[in-house]
Amino acid sequence: MLVGTWHYQITHVPIALATRARQKIDPQGWVWSSVLASTGQPREMV
């Protein structure tokens, strides 16, 4: 089970439901940029 927040509410999501479909993230988009900024990873891995 995954626990997190969704629209400011605590949620419990079964792993089977959370992993049943893949989603793609645009590597040039704001979501991936925020991941890199929060983890300190470089944009290009050498």
Secondary structure as GFF3:
##gff-version 3
##sequence-region A 1 46
A	DSSP	beta_strand	2	6	.	.	.	ID=ss1
A	DSSP	beta_strand	9	13	.	.	.	ID=ss2
A	DSSP	alpha_helix	15	18	.	.	.	ID=ss3
A	DSSP	alpha_helix	30	39	.	.	.	ID=ss4
###
